[in-house]
Amino acid sequence: MKSDRGAKLFSEAVPSPSAEWLCIFDRYVRYGNPRATPGAEGEIVPLSEYNLDDDPSRPASKPWRDGEVSDDLLLSAVRPGALTRLGSFGGRQTAPLPDRLFSLARWIGQVIDEPAAAWWAAGHGSLHETVLSQIEWRLERSSEKIDDRARKIWSLLLESFRHSPSEDRWFELASVLNRIGWTNSTLREFQRIAMAYIQSRRPFSTRPLPPDGFWQELRLTEVVSFEVKFPLEHAENFEVSSEALAAVFRILVRGLQQAAGLLADIETSYWQTATFDPDQKPGHHHLDEADRYLLRVVRFFDRLATENPAHARAEVAQWPADEEFFFDKLRTYALMNVGLFSGHECAEGILALPEQGFWNRHHRRELLHSLRARWSEFLDKDRRLLEARILEGPRQRDGEDPDEYAAAPDFWTAG
């Protein structure tokens, strides 16, 4: 495998060698941290599973010193003083691959239908451009028989490798805005860097080895751990003129829509957001990057509702319906605004909320504030319908514990 010919023969073998060979070729997997496994004696030591004949014992120092570990078969020199690797821990690599690594890149493209290949890939910041191209080539061929779940996970991995924004671009945009302000070109650049994006890593579990089983037998979190990320708060420092407000707001809303789609794609089952109207109590309210982004959207919406009510109302009409991560809560908040919606429209909007949006405890404060603010303006019919929905309570979900369902009315009184 250290020679061009050996790698070529390996990549052309029929059937293709198992993707688990990546764990042998990659010294960072071979020398991975041992971990205890429930139900097993002692620890799983990757080096005992994947060692090469001439591998030394696992070194104690972290990081490793030069020459302290044995071969990394995914690494090679491309020119004097320059190295390239099929899996990168830093930025993307595009240098032409030497023949040996090119053969291995082709083989990786052939084994993407195995969960072990995706597990290995998720341990890197990116893959070499040639590897990415090989994977994309296979995914794009309709004749290739690749499991649907494998296609989905690799598509998400490719997105995470190709679309992680650079923090430097925020500072570049700030410099341009100071010179020329909000123009069509600066708005386009703002949209490129203000979108939510996805990051991947290997699952943090007790097993430092790839998962056993076929795609349909495995949960996504057993193969890859995905996280939806939001751009940093640099946008807070930008002055947005009244003329640019609507366009900037629309871009931020697209960012939320993209985040919602990503959260659905990575099979997010639990998601909470901070209230838009926190209690005025002493103490620190921690906001993560998602909450800061969402609250930024709320602040821009409030400003748009004041400066251009017609445009704000039109924006609400375009928000996706039945979207549990962000927009059910945003719509509930927007309906409270007297300058945008009549009392009847507010009641209709609340009644139209889907089950999850109406009963989600992380939407509770916004819903109660809207009801309190607009109740006197509701038609008698609207009040009766809302009262009936509240008294009926949430429907019991499939598989929901009966005791948990019985406690659902506490929604309105629990802290």
TIPA-974743 format. One record per residue (C-alpha): y, x, z; residue in three letters. Coordinates in Angstrom, 2 decimals. Layout:
<nodes>
    north     east       up  residu
        Y        X        Z     Ala
...
</nodes>
This chain:
<nodes>
    north     east       up  residu
     0.00     0.00     0.00     Met
     2.27     3.02     0.28     Lys
     1.91     3.75    -3.44     Ser
     3.24     1.89    -6.47     Asp
    -0.28     1.40    -7.81     Arg
    -1.64     0.16    -4.48     Gly
     1.12    -2.42    -4.12     Ala
     0.66    -3.58    -7.72     Lys
    -3.09    -4.06    -7.28     Leu
    -2.47    -5.90    -4.01     Phe
     0.06    -8.28    -5.58     Ser
    -2.20    -9.02    -8.57     Glu
    -5.33    -9.74    -6.51     Ala
    -6.94   -13.15    -7.13     Val
    -6.83   -15.07    -4.90     Pro
    -3.58   -13.73    -3.43     Ser
    -4.02   -11.99    -0.08     Pro
    -3.00   -14.06     2.94     Ser
     0.69   -14.23     3.87     Ala
    -0.31   -12.94     7.31     Glu
    -0.40    -9.47     5.76     Trp
     3.39    -9.58     6.15     Leu
     2.86    -9.18     9.89     Cys
     1.02    -5.92     9.20     Ile
     3.55    -4.59     6.71     Phe
     6.54    -5.44     8.94     Asp
     6.75    -3.01    11.84     Arg
     9.09    -5.35    13.72     Tyr
     6.29    -7.93    13.86     Val
     3.58    -5.36    14.62     Arg
     5.64    -3.96    17.46     Tyr
     6.91    -7.31    18.65     Gly
     7.19    -8.14    22.34     Asn
     3.91    -9.13    24.03     Pro
     3.96   -12.65    25.47     Arg
     1.78   -14.59    27.86     Ala
     0.01   -17.64    26.46     Thr
    -0.89   -20.69    28.58     Pro
    -4.62   -21.00    29.05     Gly
    -5.32   -17.43    28.00     Ala
    -5.84   -14.34    30.09     Glu
    -3.16   -11.69    29.86     Gly
    -0.65   -11.37    27.05     Glu
    -0.83   -11.58    23.28     Ile
     0.05    -8.12    21.98     Val
     0.98    -8.21    18.26     Pro
     0.12    -4.52    17.85     Leu
    -3.47    -5.18    18.84     Ser
    -3.64    -7.88    16.13     Glu
    -1.86    -6.10    13.29     Tyr
    -1.95    -2.36    13.93     Asn
    -2.37     0.23    11.21     Leu
    -4.91     2.99    11.74     Asp
    -2.25     5.59    12.46     Asp
     0.08     3.42    14.58     Asp
     1.14     5.02    17.88     Pro
     1.27     2.99    21.09     Ser
     4.17     0.58    21.45     Arg
     7.25     2.59    22.53     Pro
     9.02     1.67    25.74     Ala
    12.56     2.36    24.55     Ser
    14.78    -0.35    23.08     Lys
    16.06     0.14    20.48     Pro
    13.45     2.48    19.12     Trp
    14.38     6.05    18.43     Arg
    13.94     7.51    14.94     Asp
    10.33     8.46    14.33     Gly
     9.07     6.57    17.39     Glu
     7.23     3.89    15.40     Val
     5.02     4.17    12.40     Ser
     5.35     2.86     8.88     Asp
     7.55    -0.03     7.87     Asp
     5.92    -0.94     4.58     Leu
     8.77    -3.32     3.66     Leu
    11.30    -0.48     3.61     Leu
    11.98     2.11     0.92     Ser
    14.61     4.52    -0.32     Ala
    16.52     3.41    -3.42     Val
    18.56     6.60    -3.75     Arg
    19.26     9.62    -1.57     Pro
    20.64     8.42     1.75     Gly
    20.22     4.72     0.92     Ala
    17.41     2.39     2.04     Leu
    16.53    -1.17     1.15     Thr
    14.21    -3.63     2.85     Arg
    12.61    -6.90     1.74     Leu
    13.76    -8.59     4.95     Gly
    17.26    -7.73     6.13     Ser
    18.72    -8.08     9.60     Phe
    22.27    -7.70     8.33     Gly
    23.95    -8.77     5.10     Gly
    22.32    -9.53     1.78     Arg
    20.79    -6.68    -0.19     Gln
    20.98    -6.62    -3.97     Thr
    20.09    -3.04    -4.98     Ala
    17.29    -2.89    -7.59     Pro
    13.93    -2.54    -5.85     Leu
    11.59     0.38    -6.43     Pro
     8.31    -0.59    -8.09     Asp
     6.31    -0.74    -4.84     Arg
     8.67    -3.19    -3.17     Leu
     9.07    -5.20    -6.37     Phe
     5.32    -5.80    -6.39     Ser
     5.45    -6.97    -2.78     Leu
     8.40    -9.23    -3.58     Ala
     6.36   -10.89    -6.33     Arg
     3.44   -11.35    -3.93     Trp
     5.71   -13.00    -1.32     Ile
     6.73   -15.52    -3.97     Gly
     3.04   -16.29    -4.53     Gln
     2.26   -17.07    -0.87     Val
     5.16   -19.34     0.10     Ile
     2.72   -22.24     0.43     Asp
     1.45   -20.64     3.65     Glu
     3.31   -21.35     6.92     Pro
     2.99   -17.69     7.93     Ala
     5.32   -16.67     5.08     Ala
     8.09   -19.03     6.24     Ala
     7.59   -17.93     9.86     Trp
     8.00   -14.30     8.79     Trp
    11.08   -15.01     6.66     Ala
    12.80   -16.88     9.51     Ala
    12.88   -13.69    11.54     Gly
    15.50   -12.15     9.26     His
    19.18   -12.66     8.58     Gly
    18.34   -12.74     4.89     Ser
    15.80   -11.61     2.36     Leu
    16.40    -9.19    -0.49     His
    17.90   -10.88    -3.54     Glu
    14.75   -10.20    -5.56     Thr
    12.59   -11.94    -2.94     Val
    14.95   -14.93    -2.93     Leu
    14.79   -15.10    -6.72     Ser
    10.98   -15.02    -6.70     Gln
    10.87   -17.86    -4.17     Ile
    13.42   -19.94    -6.08     Glu
    11.52   -19.38    -9.32     Trp
     8.36   -20.83    -7.80     Arg
    10.14   -23.77    -6.18     Leu
    11.86   -24.69    -9.43     Glu
     8.64   -24.82   -11.46     Arg
     7.35   -28.38   -11.46     Ser
     3.89   -27.14   -12.40     Ser
     3.54   -25.20    -9.13     Glu
     1.39   -26.99    -6.56     Lys
     3.38   -26.44    -3.37     Ile
     3.14   -28.66    -0.32     Asp
     6.16   -30.98     0.01     Asp
     6.78   -29.79     3.56     Arg
     6.69   -26.18     2.40     Ala
     9.25   -27.00    -0.32     Arg
    11.56   -28.61     2.24     Lys
    11.37   -25.73     4.71     Ile
    11.85   -23.06     2.05     Trp
    14.81   -24.96     0.63     Ser
    16.39   -24.94     4.08     Leu
    15.57   -21.25     4.54     Leu
    17.18   -20.40     1.21     Leu
    20.25   -22.39     2.21     Glu
    20.47   -20.50     5.50     Ser
    20.19   -17.15     3.72     Phe
    22.72   -17.89     1.01     Arg
    25.41   -19.98     2.72     His
    26.37   -18.41     6.03     Ser
    30.15   -17.96     5.93     Pro
    31.90   -14.73     6.78     Ser
    34.45   -14.77     9.59     Glu
    36.67   -12.46     7.52     Asp
    37.36   -15.30     5.09     Arg
    39.24   -17.23     7.79     Trp
    41.66   -14.37     8.27     Phe
    42.07   -13.99     4.52     Glu
    42.83   -17.71     4.20     Leu
    45.37   -17.50     7.03     Ala
    47.15   -14.70     5.22     Ser
    47.27   -16.69     1.97     Val
    48.50   -19.82     3.77     Leu
    51.35   -17.86     5.31     Asn
    52.44   -16.79     1.82     Arg
    51.95   -19.86    -0.35     Ile
    51.00   -22.75     1.95     Gly
    48.55   -25.55     1.15     Trp
    47.90   -25.54    -2.58     Thr
    44.91   -26.72    -4.59     Asn
    43.42   -23.23    -4.43     Ser
    43.86   -22.84    -0.66     Thr
    42.37   -26.30    -0.11     Leu
    39.32   -25.30    -2.17     Arg
    38.90   -22.13    -0.12     Glu
    39.31   -24.11     3.10     Phe
    36.55   -26.45     1.95     Gln
    34.25   -23.53     1.18     Arg
    34.54   -22.07     4.67     Ile
    35.06   -25.22     6.79     Ala
    31.63   -26.71     6.05     Met
    28.81   -26.87     8.58     Ala
    25.90   -24.59     7.72     Tyr
    22.40   -23.81     8.88     Ile
    20.87   -20.79    10.58     Gln
    17.20   -20.00    10.99     Ser
    15.09   -17.92    13.32     Arg
    11.50   -17.77    14.43     Arg
    10.55   -20.32    17.06     Pro
    10.85   -19.05    20.59     Phe
     7.40   -19.78    21.88     Ser
     4.71   -18.10    23.86     Thr
     3.05   -16.88    20.68     Arg
     4.58   -13.83    18.98     Pro
     2.30   -14.59    16.00     Leu
     2.59   -16.96    13.05     Pro
     1.32   -20.51    13.59     Pro
    -2.26   -21.50    12.85     Asp
    -2.95   -24.50    10.65     Gly
    -1.75   -26.20     7.49     Phe
     1.72   -27.61     6.88     Trp
     0.84   -31.20     7.70     Gln
    -0.77   -30.13    10.99     Glu
     2.32   -28.29    12.21     Leu
     5.64   -29.42    13.59     Arg
     8.66   -27.88    11.90     Leu
     9.58   -26.17    15.18     Thr
     6.25   -24.36    15.20     Glu
     7.12   -22.64    11.94     Val
    10.90   -22.20    11.92     Val
    13.68   -22.94    14.37     Ser
    16.77   -24.22    12.53     Phe
    20.21   -24.72    14.03     Glu
    23.21   -26.45    12.49     Val
    26.31   -24.33    12.99     Lys
    29.98   -25.18    12.72     Phe
    32.81   -22.86    11.68     Pro
    34.76   -21.17    14.43     Leu
    38.02   -22.52    15.79     Glu
    40.26   -20.50    13.52     His
    41.28   -23.76    11.86     Ala
    43.03   -24.72    15.09     Glu
    45.65   -22.10    14.35     Asn
    46.56   -23.44    10.92     Phe
    49.72   -25.48    10.47     Glu
    48.94   -28.54     8.35     Val
    51.88   -30.18     6.65     Ser
    52.15   -33.95     6.28     Ser
    51.65   -33.52     2.54     Glu
    48.35   -31.67     3.06     Ala
    47.12   -33.74     6.02     Leu
    45.04   -36.26     4.08     Ala
    43.32   -33.57     2.00     Ala
    42.55   -31.38     5.03     Val
    41.20   -34.38     6.93     Phe
    38.96   -35.35     4.01     Arg
    37.51   -31.82     3.95     Ile
    36.77   -31.91     7.68     Leu
    35.04   -35.28     7.24     Val
    32.91   -33.76     4.46     Arg
    31.99   -31.05     6.94     Gly
    30.70   -33.71     9.34     Leu
    28.80   -35.43     6.53     Gln
    27.17   -32.14     5.62     Gln
    26.29   -31.51     9.26     Ala
    24.75   -34.97     9.56     Ala
    22.60   -34.34     6.50     Gly
    21.46   -30.98     7.84     Leu
    20.62   -32.45    11.24     Leu
    18.49   -35.09     9.54     Ala
    16.79   -32.49     7.34     Asp
    15.76   -30.36    10.30     Ile
    14.32   -33.47    11.99     Glu
    16.75   -33.58    14.90     Thr
    15.51   -36.16    17.40     Ser
    18.07   -35.64    20.16     Tyr
    21.79   -35.13    19.67     Trp
    24.76   -35.72    21.93     Gln
    28.50   -35.34    21.50     Thr
    31.32   -35.09    23.99     Ala
    33.43   -38.15    24.74     Thr
    36.74   -38.46    22.92     Phe
    38.39   -39.62    26.15     Asp
    37.07   -37.58    29.10     Pro
    37.69   -38.49    32.72     Asp
    40.85   -36.90    34.04     Gln
    39.08   -35.07    36.84     Lys
    39.38   -31.47    37.98     Pro
    36.80   -29.14    36.59     Gly
    35.80   -27.48    33.37     His
    34.58   -29.54    30.43     His
    32.37   -27.32    28.28     His
    32.62   -28.00    24.57     Leu
    30.27   -26.40    22.10     Asp
    31.25   -25.62    18.53     Glu
    30.04   -29.02    17.27     Ala
    32.13   -30.89    19.83     Asp
    35.20   -28.81    19.06     Arg
    34.80   -29.56    15.35     Tyr
    34.33   -33.28    16.01     Leu
    37.32   -33.48    18.35     Leu
    39.39   -31.66    15.73     Arg
    38.49   -34.47    13.31     Val
    39.54   -37.03    15.93     Val
    42.93   -35.35    16.43     Arg
    43.56   -35.23    12.70     Phe
    42.52   -38.89    12.40     Phe
    44.99   -39.90    15.12     Asp
    47.73   -38.05    13.30     Arg
    46.77   -39.58     9.95     Leu
    46.71   -43.08    11.51     Ala
    50.28   -42.54    12.68     Thr
    51.70   -40.89     9.56     Glu
    49.74   -42.74     6.87     Asn
    47.92   -45.83     8.27     Pro
    46.83   -47.09     4.87     Ala
    45.16   -43.81     4.06     His
    43.49   -43.65     7.49     Ala
    42.09   -47.16     7.02     Arg
    40.78   -46.23     3.57     Ala
    39.11   -43.16     5.05     Glu
    37.21   -45.24     7.60     Val
    35.95   -47.49     4.81     Ala
    34.37   -44.45     3.14     Gln
    32.51   -43.21     6.21     Trp
    28.72   -43.55     6.01     Pro
    27.24   -46.56     7.77     Ala
    24.33   -46.25    10.20     Asp
    24.85   -42.53    10.78     Glu
    23.84   -41.73    14.34     Glu
    25.09   -38.17    14.77     Phe
    28.84   -38.58    14.25     Phe
    30.10   -41.56    12.29     Phe
    28.86   -44.48    14.41     Asp
    30.89   -43.01    17.26     Lys
    33.90   -42.19    15.09     Leu
    33.96   -45.71    13.66     Arg
    33.78   -47.24    17.15     Thr
    36.77   -45.11    18.15     Tyr
    38.75   -45.93    14.99     Ala
    38.27   -49.70    15.48     Leu
    40.28   -49.48    18.71     Met
    43.41   -48.65    16.70     Asn
    45.66   -51.72    16.63     Val
    47.69   -50.34    13.74     Gly
    44.67   -50.12    11.46     Leu
    42.42   -53.08    12.22     Phe
    42.91   -56.65    13.38     Ser
    41.04   -57.91    16.43     Gly
    38.58   -59.79    14.24     His
    37.96   -56.71    12.08     Glu
    37.34   -54.66    15.22     Cys
    34.80   -57.20    16.51     Ala
    33.07   -57.37    13.13     Glu
    32.84   -53.58    13.02     Gly
    31.34   -53.37    16.49     Ile
    28.86   -56.14    15.76     Leu
    27.87   -54.35    12.57     Ala
    26.94   -51.18    14.45     Leu
    23.24   -50.38    14.15     Pro
    21.04   -50.49    17.23     Glu
    21.29   -46.76    17.84     Gln
    25.05   -46.72    17.38     Gly
    25.63   -49.69    19.70     Phe
    23.38   -48.58    22.56     Trp
    23.65   -44.80    22.36     Asn
    24.74   -43.70    25.84     Arg
    26.82   -40.87    24.36     His
    28.88   -43.51    22.51     His
    29.25   -45.67    25.61     Arg
    32.74   -44.60    26.63     Arg
    34.21   -45.11    23.15     Glu
    32.54   -48.52    22.84     Leu
    33.73   -49.74    26.24     Leu
    37.26   -48.52    25.61     His
    37.36   -50.34    22.26     Ser
    36.04   -53.55    23.80     Leu
    38.53   -53.38    26.66     Arg
    41.48   -52.60    24.38     Ala
    40.79   -55.34    21.82     Arg
    38.90   -58.07    23.73     Trp
    41.90   -60.36    24.09     Ser
    42.39   -60.30    20.30     Glu
    38.84   -61.32    19.44     Phe
    38.11   -64.82    18.17     Leu
    36.04   -66.97    20.53     Asp
    33.15   -66.72    18.09     Lys
    33.35   -62.93    18.12     Asp
    33.29   -62.85    21.92     Arg
    30.24   -65.11    22.06     Arg
    28.38   -62.93    19.56     Leu
    29.24   -59.75    21.44     Leu
    28.26   -61.28    24.79     Glu
    24.94   -62.42    23.31     Ala
    24.21   -58.96    21.95     Arg
    25.00   -57.32    25.28     Ile
    22.87   -59.79    27.23     Leu
    19.99   -59.42    24.81     Glu
    19.98   -55.68    25.36     Gly
    18.48   -53.04    23.08     Pro
    15.21   -53.70    21.32     Arg
    12.19   -51.79    22.57     Gln
    11.45   -48.91    20.24     Arg
     7.98   -48.16    18.95     Asp
     6.20   -46.02    21.51     Gly
     8.97   -46.40    24.12     Glu
     7.81   -46.31    27.73     Asp
     8.03   -49.84    29.23     Pro
     9.72   -48.56    32.41     Asp
    12.38   -46.77    30.38     Glu
    12.94   -49.90    28.32     Tyr
    13.28   -52.01    31.48     Ala
    16.03   -49.68    32.70     Ala
    18.08   -50.11    29.51     Ala
    20.56   -52.65    31.01     Pro
    21.78   -49.86    33.30     Asp
    23.54   -48.59    30.16     Phe
    26.72   -50.42    31.16     Trp
    26.86   -49.28    34.77     Thr
    25.18   -45.87    34.90     Ala
    27.51   -42.91    35.33     Gly
</nodes>
